[in-house]
């Protein structure tokens, strides 16, 4: 498969003027990013790297970090995570509060904000130095010691994160948050603030394309079964109330973030990351979704 030609053909075919989404500015620091940034990086298990545009520029991975918090919590306490958070698609926006009331403070899944906040609460209980240990874990699966939090973004979100504060307080009232509300929020905002380039993020996601092993070293992090389950959660819950649309149009497990990144994997084949900060009304990168739709259309391959 000539992935570079496929990426070039996709880019040539796109009418960029048609993608007029909105950069997320409810986190003021994210609103400073140029809307016209556009990068693609595909990491193929057998044949290396293919890219386009701003693929070596760092961006805020935001909710894509929820996949890493879930992975770390699953490694720490296994299926016990599922006593605190479910694995059903929510069909609601990423920051919704509504289902929590009638579902007694148990979030629908670990990839919406409520679920990721519970997962951060689990990590606070399980880790000695939560922020340091989580960052070290991401650096390990990224095989990259340069990965960092962006403290400006974390602080900016802390100042404006009223909805996340509401979610944690609400879940605490049901007994599903065990640590201090401020500590849970602080860890969550830090995880969301991690910055990576498209290339770095696709290398990190290779873990999920490569059945739980780091590609270069061959070190096993997750069992095949754990990897399958995390991919299943990405497939059904990775795009909030647009998960069905993403499965229909793209057909790969993946995760979006309001920084405009989308990371997706074709297990056994490749991991791919697209970054374009203009978001559609559901909070997913409009151009990113289209690029991935064209990728699986042109390769005629997806998990389906
Ligand atoms: N940090 C963001 C928030 O909690 C993440 C949301 C997202 O990327 N969908 O609002």
Boltz pocket constraint, residues with backbone or C-beta under 6 A from the ligand:
constraints:
  - pocket:
      binder: B
      contacts: [[A, 61], [A, 62], [A, 63], [A, 64], [A, 94], [A, 95], [A, 113], [A, 157], [A, 164], [A, 188], [A, 192], [A, 256], [A, 257], [A, 258], [A, 259], [A, 283]]
      max_distance: 6.0
